[in-house]
Amino acid sequence: MRQIITTADAPSSPLYSQGVRAGDNIFVSGLVGIDPSKNSLAGSTIQDQTRQALKNCQAVLAAAGATLDDVVEVGVLLSHSSDFAGLNEEYAQWFPDEPPTRYVARLGVDIPGVLVSIRMTAVIA
């Protein structure tokens, strides 16, 4: 059974679901560093946008009844490979112990101002 997860606390679009729950699995779409309360990017640095993208993912998880502790995989897409160190600087604060699996790749499309997109998979019982 598939349940669509939505929240006003994360960016949304008619082109994708913010999250989908299938059984005990929660799949969070790739979310960027847009502050939904202002409908604009949270800042111009990789740290600012990473922080906001993680907040957005966290909001979708919460709407599905999950937390960051339930995350088993994180996918990160960067606009610029040179932002890898800055990404890690912020990311490490969110997953300080026993982090989930993770991959980092290059964002294939050019979205003006967007530096990072983050997606997650969580498992809850």
Contacts in CASP RR format, 6 or more apart in sequence:
PFRMAT RR
TARGET T0000
AUTHOR 0000-0000-0000
METHOD contacts of the structure
MODEL  1
MRQIITTADAPSSPLYSQGVRAGDNIFVSGLVGIDPSKNSLAGSTIQDQT
RQALKNCQAVLAAAGATLDDVVEVGVLLSHSSDFAGLNEEYAQWFPDEPP
TRYVARLGVDIPGVLVSIRMTAVIA
1 22 0 8 1.000
1 23 0 8 1.000
2 20 0 8 1.000
2 21 0 8 1.000
2 22 0 8 1.000
3 20 0 8 1.000
3 21 0 8 1.000
3 22 0 8 1.000
3 64 0 8 1.000
4 17 0 8 1.000
4 19 0 8 1.000
4 20 0 8 1.000
5 17 0 8 1.000
5 18 0 8 1.000
5 19 0 8 1.000
5 20 0 8 1.000
5 21 0 8 1.000
5 26 0 8 1.000
5 60 0 8 1.000
5 63 0 8 1.000
5 64 0 8 1.000
6 12 0 8 1.000
6 17 0 8 1.000
6 18 0 8 1.000
6 19 0 8 1.000
6 63 0 8 1.000
7 18 0 8 1.000
7 59 0 8 1.000
7 60 0 8 1.000
7 62 0 8 1.000
7 63 0 8 1.000
8 36 0 8 1.000
9 36 0 8 1.000
9 56 0 8 1.000
9 59 0 8 1.000
9 62 0 8 1.000
9 63 0 8 1.000
10 18 0 8 1.000
10 31 0 8 1.000
10 36 0 8 1.000
10 56 0 8 1.000
10 57 0 8 1.000
10 59 0 8 1.000
10 60 0 8 1.000
11 18 0 8 1.000
11 31 0 8 1.000
11 32 0 8 1.000
11 33 0 8 1.000
11 34 0 8 1.000
11 36 0 8 1.000
11 39 0 8 1.000
11 56 0 8 1.000
12 18 0 8 1.000
12 36 0 8 1.000
16 29 0 8 1.000
17 29 0 8 1.000
18 28 0 8 1.000
18 29 0 8 1.000
18 31 0 8 1.000
18 60 0 8 1.000
18 63 0 8 1.000
19 26 0 8 1.000
19 27 0 8 1.000
19 28 0 8 1.000
19 29 0 8 1.000
19 60 0 8 1.000
19 64 0 8 1.000
20 26 0 8 1.000
20 27 0 8 1.000
21 27 0 8 1.000
21 64 0 8 1.000
24 123 0 8 1.000
24 124 0 8 1.000
24 125 0 8 1.000
25 121 0 8 1.000
25 122 0 8 1.000
25 123 0 8 1.000
26 60 0 8 1.000
26 61 0 8 1.000
26 64 0 8 1.000
26 65 0 8 1.000
26 66 0 8 1.000
26 70 0 8 1.000
26 120 0 8 1.000
26 121 0 8 1.000
26 122 0 8 1.000
26 123 0 8 1.000
26 124 0 8 1.000
27 119 0 8 1.000
27 120 0 8 1.000
27 121 0 8 1.000
28 57 0 8 1.000
28 60 0 8 1.000
28 61 0 8 1.000
28 119 0 8 1.000
28 120 0 8 1.000
28 121 0 8 1.000
28 122 0 8 1.000
29 60 0 8 1.000
29 119 0 8 1.000
30 53 0 8 1.000
30 57 0 8 1.000
30 75 0 8 1.000
30 77 0 8 1.000
30 117 0 8 1.000
30 118 0 8 1.000
30 119 0 8 1.000
31 53 0 8 1.000
31 56 0 8 1.000
31 57 0 8 1.000
31 60 0 8 1.000
31 117 0 8 1.000
31 118 0 8 1.000
31 119 0 8 1.000
32 41 0 8 1.000
32 49 0 8 1.000
32 52 0 8 1.000
32 53 0 8 1.000
32 56 0 8 1.000
32 111 0 8 1.000
32 114 0 8 1.000
32 116 0 8 1.000
32 117 0 8 1.000
32 118 0 8 1.000
33 41 0 8 1.000
33 42 0 8 1.000
33 43 0 8 1.000
33 48 0 8 1.000
33 49 0 8 1.000
33 50 0 8 1.000
33 52 0 8 1.000
33 53 0 8 1.000
33 56 0 8 1.000
33 114 0 8 1.000
33 116 0 8 1.000
34 40 0 8 1.000
34 41 0 8 1.000
34 42 0 8 1.000
34 52 0 8 1.000
34 56 0 8 1.000
35 41 0 8 1.000
35 42 0 8 1.000
35 52 0 8 1.000
36 56 0 8 1.000
41 48 0 8 1.000
41 49 0 8 1.000
41 52 0 8 1.000
41 113 0 8 1.000
41 114 0 8 1.000
42 48 0 8 1.000
42 49 0 8 1.000
42 51 0 8 1.000
42 52 0 8 1.000
43 49 0 8 1.000
43 52 0 8 1.000
44 113 0 8 1.000
45 115 0 8 1.000
46 78 0 8 1.000
46 80 0 8 1.000
46 83 0 8 1.000
46 86 0 8 1.000
46 87 0 8 1.000
46 90 0 8 1.000
46 115 0 8 1.000
46 116 0 8 1.000
47 86 0 8 1.000
47 89 0 8 1.000
47 90 0 8 1.000
49 114 0 8 1.000
49 115 0 8 1.000
49 116 0 8 1.000
50 86 0 8 1.000
50 87 0 8 1.000
50 90 0 8 1.000
50 91 0 8 1.000
50 115 0 8 1.000
50 116 0 8 1.000
50 118 0 8 1.000
51 90 0 8 1.000
53 116 0 8 1.000
53 117 0 8 1.000
53 118 0 8 1.000
54 90 0 8 1.000
54 91 0 8 1.000
54 94 0 8 1.000
54 118 0 8 1.000
56 118 0 8 1.000
57 118 0 8 1.000
57 119 0 8 1.000
57 120 0 8 1.000
58 67 0 8 1.000
58 68 0 8 1.000
61 67 0 8 1.000
61 68 0 8 1.000
61 70 0 8 1.000
61 71 0 8 1.000
61 120 0 8 1.000
61 122 0 8 1.000
64 122 0 8 1.000
64 124 0 8 1.000
65 124 0 8 1.000
66 122 0 8 1.000
66 124 0 8 1.000
68 94 0 8 1.000
68 95 0 8 1.000
70 122 0 8 1.000
70 123 0 8 1.000
70 124 0 8 1.000
71 95 0 8 1.000
71 100 0 8 1.000
71 120 0 8 1.000
71 121 0 8 1.000
71 122 0 8 1.000
72 100 0 8 1.000
72 101 0 8 1.000
72 121 0 8 1.000
72 122 0 8 1.000
72 123 0 8 1.000
73 100 0 8 1.000
73 101 0 8 1.000
73 102 0 8 1.000
73 103 0 8 1.000
73 120 0 8 1.000
73 121 0 8 1.000
74 95 0 8 1.000
74 99 0 8 1.000
74 100 0 8 1.000
74 101 0 8 1.000
74 102 0 8 1.000
74 103 0 8 1.000
74 118 0 8 1.000
74 119 0 8 1.000
74 120 0 8 1.000
75 102 0 8 1.000
75 103 0 8 1.000
75 104 0 8 1.000
75 105 0 8 1.000
75 118 0 8 1.000
75 119 0 8 1.000
75 120 0 8 1.000
76 87 0 8 1.000
76 91 0 8 1.000
76 102 0 8 1.000
76 103 0 8 1.000
76 104 0 8 1.000
76 105 0 8 1.000
76 116 0 8 1.000
76 117 0 8 1.000
76 118 0 8 1.000
77 104 0 8 1.000
77 105 0 8 1.000
77 106 0 8 1.000
77 107 0 8 1.000
77 108 0 8 1.000
77 116 0 8 1.000
77 117 0 8 1.000
77 118 0 8 1.000
78 84 0 8 1.000
78 87 0 8 1.000
78 104 0 8 1.000
78 105 0 8 1.000
78 106 0 8 1.000
78 107 0 8 1.000
78 115 0 8 1.000
78 116 0 8 1.000
79 106 0 8 1.000
79 107 0 8 1.000
79 110 0 8 1.000
79 111 0 8 1.000
79 113 0 8 1.000
79 114 0 8 1.000
79 115 0 8 1.000
79 116 0 8 1.000
80 115 0 8 1.000
81 106 0 8 1.000
83 115 0 8 1.000
83 116 0 8 1.000
84 104 0 8 1.000
87 104 0 8 1.000
87 116 0 8 1.000
100 120 0 8 1.000
107 114 0 8 1.000
107 116 0 8 1.000
107 117 0 8 1.000
END
